[in-house]
Amino acid sequence: MSPPPVLDGARVLWWAWAGEVPFGELPGAQGDDRLVYGFAVCRYAPGQLYRFTCNKHWNVVQDADHSNEDDAKADIPKQYDVERVVWYPWVGPDGKVSLT
């Protein structure tokens, strides 16, 4: 399930989805926020880059700031099933990839 184009006010550049089985659990979180199904690398308009951790509804439940996209994609916390994370570029409704 691909994410919406914007998460928490930031444009999605890259995303990864767990499918039916979550990547893992977010310690201390409750309800829908406990199970992690998605990751997204996003950029805010001023240029800040973040890797978001998301629940099954693509709601952001955790974030981490990064200086570049490669570091953001590589920085998945170890409590998650990192081996299953496959990154995809976000593709707009026009079929174009937007990574800038």
Buried (B, 14 or more C-beta within 10 A) or exposed (E): EEBEEEBBEBBBBBBBBBEEEBBBEBEEBEEEBBBBBBBBBBBBEEEEBBBBBBBBEBEBBBBBEBEEBEEBBEEBBEEBBEEBBEBEEBEEEEEEEEEE
